[in-house]
Amino acid sequence: MVKKDLLTYKEIGQTRVLIRGAGEMASGMGHRLFKSGFKVCLLEISCPLAVRRMVSFCEAVYDREKTVEGVTAIRIDEPSEIFSVWEEGKLPLLVDPENKTKEFLNPHVLIDAILAKRNISTKITDAPLVVGLGPGFKAGKDVHVVIETNRGHNLGRLIFEGEAEPNTGVPGMIGGYGLERVIRAPRDGKFKLLKDIGDLVAEGETVAYVKGEPVRATISGVIRGLLRDGSEVTQGLKAGDIDPRSEQSYCATISEKARAIGGSVLEAILSQLPQRLREEKE
């Protein structure tokens, strides 16, 4: 029986993980990796549009810091500040859509968690181990490993050849509702809130306005996600999410999907990084 390479706890604590994206899924994954001992750094765009804001580290772009289930991300302005944030036991976050931080940090693992449904600029040579979340990446070409993000039997599956399932455009079922639970912007303009995350609403109730046009609750339940007040939206953009289960505590906790994906990324790192590092040395 061949002994498999494993990362020691000390090596985990020295492993630098760079995550492109800090929305809901990226945050759930980053939270799990951070709690597992990895050195995690997050990159975002200058105006992220997170719907599930209470569990998205990207809110630190606006508020300088964001805490999700006891883990705090701090927005910094220079890569040189990364190490001091790590020493504080927190997650550094930079506005860096071009991924320039990669050259400074020289990460062991790079994860594309932008969820753009296409590969914007991530390359398999960006780090010893490169992981892509969802469709838009080809394992063995763009990244080393693709993680399936579509709800269903294969959610969280590690793909070493080929691609994830195509984007269906249909949200996963929660409490018997799929498309019905998504709130979309009725027109282009500025999003003006009347309600906020955690509020209980009835079907048809107005939760926001866009240029005077009401944005109504599509079903009854609790608002689990909603764009920030003042966000610039385009017609049809996902602007909110209603949970028919009406459990308000779910609004501030990481979803089962994000936890599953986080566990899969953890598996990918633990099972693949030692081999990748050894191959680089040979």
C-alpha positions in Angstrom: 0.0 0.0 0.0 1.5 3.4 -1.1 1.5 6.0 1.6 -0.3 9.1 0.4 1.3 12.6 0.9 -0.4 14.6 3.6 -0.2 18.1 4.8 0.9 18.4 8.4 -0.9 20.9 10.7 2.2 23.1 10.6 2.2 23.1 6.8 -1.5 23.9 6.7 -0.8 27.0 8.8 1.8 28.1 6.3 -0.3 27.4 3.2 -1.4 30.7 1.5 -4.8 30.5 -0.2 -5.9 33.3 -2.5 -9.6 33.5 -3.3 -10.9 35.5 -6.2 -14.4 36.7 -5.1 -15.9 37.3 -1.7 -19.6 36.7 -2.3 -21.8 34.2 -0.5 -20.2 31.0 -1.9 -16.7 32.3 -1.7 -17.3 33.5 1.9 -18.6 30.2 3.1 -15.6 28.5 1.5 -13.1 31.0 2.9 -14.7 30.7 6.3 -14.2 26.9 6.3 -10.6 27.1 5.1 -9.8 29.8 7.6 -11.3 27.8 10.5 -9.2 24.8 9.2 -6.0 26.8 9.7 -5.1 28.0 6.2 -3.8 31.6 5.5 -6.7 32.9 3.4 -6.8 36.2 1.4 -9.8 37.5 -0.5 -10.0 39.6 -3.7 -13.0 41.6 -4.8 -14.2 44.2 -7.3 -14.8 47.8 -6.3 -18.7 47.6 -6.3 -19.8 44.0 -5.4 -23.5 43.3 -5.7 -24.0 40.6 -3.0 -27.6 39.6 -2.3 -26.9 37.5 0.8 -25.0 40.4 2.4 -25.1 39.1 5.9 -22.9 36.2 5.0 -20.7 37.8 2.4 -17.2 39.1 3.3 -17.4 41.4 0.2 -19.4 43.8 2.4 -16.0 44.8 3.8 -15.4 46.7 0.6 -18.0 49.2 1.7 -17.8 49.0 5.5 -14.0 48.2 5.9 -14.8 45.0 7.8 -17.4 42.2 7.9 -17.9 39.4 10.3 -19.5 36.1 9.3 -20.1 33.5 12.0 -17.3 34.8 14.2 -14.7 35.3 11.4 -13.9 38.9 10.4 -12.6 40.1 7.1 -10.7 43.4 7.0 -10.4 45.5 3.9 -6.8 46.6 3.3 -5.4 48.9 0.6 -2.0 47.3 0.0 -0.8 43.7 -0.3 1.9 44.4 2.2 -0.8 44.6 4.9 -1.9 41.0 4.4 0.5 39.6 7.0 -0.4 41.9 9.8 -4.1 41.1 9.3 -3.3 37.4 9.5 -1.4 38.0 12.8 -4.6 39.6 14.1 -6.5 36.3 13.3 -8.6 37.9 10.6 -9.0 37.7 6.8 -7.4 40.3 4.6 -9.6 41.5 1.7 -8.3 43.7 -1.2 -10.1 45.3 -4.1 -8.2 43.7 -6.9 -10.2 42.4 -9.9 -7.0 42.0 -12.0 -5.5 39.6 -9.4 -2.3 41.6 -9.1 -2.0 40.4 -5.5 -1.0 37.0 -6.9 2.5 38.3 -7.8 3.1 39.6 -4.3 1.6 36.7 -2.3 2.8 33.8 -4.5 -0.1 31.6 -3.2 0.1 27.9 -2.9 -3.6 27.7 -3.8 -5.6 30.0 -6.0 -9.4 29.6 -6.1 -11.6 31.3 -8.6 -14.9 31.8 -6.8 -16.2 34.7 -8.9 -19.0 32.5 -10.2 -19.2 34.4 -13.5 -20.2 31.2 -15.4 -17.1 31.8 -17.5 -13.3 32.1 -16.9 -12.4 35.7 -16.8 -8.6 35.4 -16.5 -7.6 32.6 -14.2 -4.8 30.3 -15.5 -3.7 26.9 -14.4 -0.2 28.3 -13.9 -1.4 30.9 -11.3 -0.4 28.6 -8.4 0.7 25.0 -7.7 -3.0 24.2 -7.2 -5.7 26.1 -9.0 -9.4 25.4 -8.3 -12.4 26.8 -10.2 -16.0 26.9 -8.9 -18.8 26.0 -11.3 -19.2 26.2 -15.1 -16.7 28.1 -17.2 -13.6 26.1 -16.3 -12.1 23.0 -17.9 -10.2 20.8 -15.5 -6.7 20.1 -16.8 -6.7 23.2 -19.0 -7.9 26.3 -17.1 -7.6 24.8 -13.6 -6.4 21.6 -11.9 -9.8 20.9 -10.2 -13.3 22.1 -10.9 -15.9 22.0 -8.1 -19.6 21.3 -9.1 -21.8 24.1 -7.8 -25.2 23.0 -9.2 -27.6 21.8 -6.5 -28.4 18.1 -6.8 -26.7 14.8 -6.7 -23.3 16.0 -7.8 -23.1 19.2 -5.7 -19.5 19.5 -4.4 -18.1 16.8 -6.7 -14.4 17.2 -7.6 -13.9 17.2 -11.3 -10.4 16.4 -12.6 -11.3 16.0 -16.3 -13.9 18.1 -18.1 -16.3 20.8 -16.8 -19.1 21.4 -14.3 -22.7 21.2 -15.4 -23.9 24.2 -17.5 -25.6 27.1 -15.8 -29.4 26.3 -15.7 -30.5 29.7 -14.6 -32.9 28.0 -12.2 -32.3 28.5 -8.4 -32.3 25.4 -6.2 -35.6 24.5 -4.5 -36.2 25.8 -0.9 -39.4 25.0 0.8 -40.9 23.9 -2.6 -40.0 27.2 -4.4 -37.3 27.8 -7.0 -37.6 30.7 -9.4 -40.5 32.1 -7.4 -38.3 33.0 -4.5 -36.0 35.3 -6.5 -36.7 39.1 -6.6 -35.5 40.8 -9.7 -35.1 44.5 -10.6 -38.0 45.7 -12.7 -35.9 48.3 -14.6 -32.5 50.0 -14.7 -31.8 52.5 -11.9 -31.0 53.0 -8.2 -32.2 50.4 -5.7 -34.1 52.1 -2.8 -34.9 49.8 0.1 -38.1 49.8 2.1 -37.4 46.4 3.8 -34.2 44.7 4.7 -32.7 41.3 5.3 -34.5 39.5 8.1 -37.8 41.1 7.6 -40.9 39.0 7.2 -43.0 39.9 4.1 -46.2 38.8 2.4 -46.5 37.9 -1.3 -47.0 41.1 -3.3 -45.6 43.4 -0.5 -43.3 46.2 -1.7 -39.7 45.7 -0.5 -37.9 48.3 -2.6 -38.2 50.8 -5.4 -36.3 51.4 -8.6 -36.9 54.8 -10.1 -40.3 54.9 -8.5 -41.3 51.4 -9.7 -42.1 49.0 -6.8 -40.1 45.8 -6.3 -42.5 43.3 -4.8 -42.1 40.2 -2.8 -42.6 37.2 -5.1 -43.7 34.9 -2.2 -44.4 35.1 1.5 -41.5 34.4 3.8 -38.4 36.1 5.3 -36.0 38.2 3.2 -32.8 36.1 3.2 -31.0 38.4 0.8 -31.3 41.9 -0.6 -29.0 44.3 -2.4 -27.6 47.3 -0.6 -29.6 50.5 -0.5 -28.5 52.7 -3.4 -27.1 49.9 -5.6 -27.2 50.6 -9.3 -29.2 47.8 -10.9 -30.2 46.7 -14.4 -33.5 45.3 -15.4 -33.8 41.6 -14.6 -30.8 41.6 -12.2 -31.2 39.4 -9.1 -31.9 41.8 -6.3 -33.3 39.7 -3.5 -34.1 36.2 -2.2 -37.1 35.2 -0.1 -36.9 32.1 2.1 -40.4 30.5 2.5 -39.3 28.7 5.6 -39.5 32.1 7.4 -36.6 31.1 9.7 -34.9 34.4 10.4 -31.7 32.8 11.9 -30.9 31.4 8.4 -30.3 35.0 7.1 -27.1 35.4 9.2 -25.7 31.9 8.8 -23.8 30.1 6.0 -26.0 28.0 3.8 -25.7 24.3 3.4 -24.6 24.8 -0.2 -21.8 27.1 0.7 -20.7 24.7 3.5 -20.7 21.8 1.0 -18.6 23.6 -1.5 -16.3 24.7 1.2 -15.8 21.1 2.3 -15.1 20.1 -1.3 -12.4 22.8 -1.7 -10.9 21.6 1.6 -10.8 18.1 0.2 -9.2 19.3 -3.0 -6.4 21.1 -1.2 -5.7 18.3 1.3 -5.7 15.6 -1.4 -4.0 17.4 -4.3 -1.6 20.1 -3.0 1.1 17.8 -1.5 1.5 16.1 -4.9 1.5 19.4 -6.8 4.2 20.8 -4.5 6.3 17.7 -4.9 6.0 17.8 -8.7 7.1 21.5 -8.7 10.3 20.5 -6.7 11.2 17.6 -9.1 
